[in-house]
Amino acid sequence: LAQATRVYGQSMEPNLHTDMRLVVEKVSYRLHSPERGDIVVLRVRPDDELLIKRVVGLPGDEVAIHDGRVYINGEPLDESYLNQETRGNLAPRVVPPLHVFVMGDNRRASNDSRSFGPVHIDNILGKAWFSYWPPEAVGSLE
């Protein structure tokens, strides 16, 4: 139903930091697909280490990056959770069925779908929904 996990690395800063402890809810994605903006725990391939990323593109979406912004289906994505632009460019690509396009919130220090491509939904362990450590970070995740 749920599992604890720990944040390693800087890829989700400024929102998640190294050594934060999170609760990962593992049931809802059996009932419905991930939604844009969800913070998910995943493996790129079944035997890989766990990663924590944010869902940016959904199946059928055209994802592109230019001028410091992510575009979904030609429209700029509202990313109020970021405090920096997205560097680099990504030619438009369509997210395949049963896949999502994920990115870290710290775009300058994230290994994500820009490098490894869209992730199959079967490789998503669950949704990170609550932080329980450190005490000053206790609360639901957005």
Sequence and secondary structure as in RCSB ss.txt:
>XXXX:A:sequence
LAQATRVYGQSMEPNLHTDMRLVVEKVSYRLHSPERGDIVVLRVRPDDELLIKRVVGLPGDEVAIHDGRVYINGE
PLDESYLNQETRGNLAPRVVPPLHVFVMGDNRRASNDSRSFGPVHIDNILGKAWFSYWPPEAVGSLE
>XXXX:A:secstr
 EEEEE  SSTTTTTS TT EEEEE SHHHHS   TT EEEE SSTTS  EEEEEEE TT EEEEETTEEEETTE
E   TT SS   S EEEEE  TTEEEEE SSGGG  SHHHH  EEGGGEEEEEEEEEESGGG EE  
